[in-house]
């Protein structure tokens, strides 16, 4: 490995330290991971693709009921979709 110095502002340093503490690792390791992800492609897009791949077809066994409704009924309609069926 080669040693490299970089300058970070206070907010970047604070956030980097928080992340390093949360993952029980060093600042340097977090920076290396971020760089690796950026070279592999857009990290956020890759994470989104992973989530889509993981959840694809998760609701395939459910029947979706479509209903005509006024815009004012949207909140009530959506709220009804997620009610606990046992209550």
Secondary structure in CASP SS format (residue, H / E / C, confidence):
PFRMAT SS
TARGET T0000
AUTHOR 0000-0000-0000
METHOD secondary structure of the structure
MODEL  1
X C 1.00
X C 1.00
X C 1.00
X C 1.00
X C 1.00
X C 1.00
X C 1.00
X C 1.00
X C 1.00
X H 1.00
X H 1.00
X H 1.00
X H 1.00
X H 1.00
X H 1.00
X H 1.00
X H 1.00
X H 1.00
X H 1.00
X H 1.00
X H 1.00
X H 1.00
X C 1.00
X C 1.00
X C 1.00
X C 1.00
X H 1.00
X H 1.00
X H 1.00
X H 1.00
X H 1.00
X H 1.00
X H 1.00
X H 1.00
X H 1.00
X H 1.00
X H 1.00
X H 1.00
X H 1.00
X H 1.00
X C 1.00
X C 1.00
X H 1.00
X H 1.00
X H 1.00
X H 1.00
X H 1.00
X H 1.00
X H 1.00
X H 1.00
X H 1.00
X H 1.00
X H 1.00
X H 1.00
X H 1.00
X C 1.00
X C 1.00
X C 1.00
X C 1.00
X C 1.00
X C 1.00
X C 1.00
X C 1.00
X C 1.00
X C 1.00
X C 1.00
X C 1.00
X C 1.00
X C 1.00
X C 1.00
X H 1.00
X H 1.00
X H 1.00
X H 1.00
X H 1.00
X H 1.00
X H 1.00
X H 1.00
X H 1.00
X H 1.00
X H 1.00
X C 1.00
X C 1.00
X C 1.00
X C 1.00
X C 1.00
X C 1.00
END
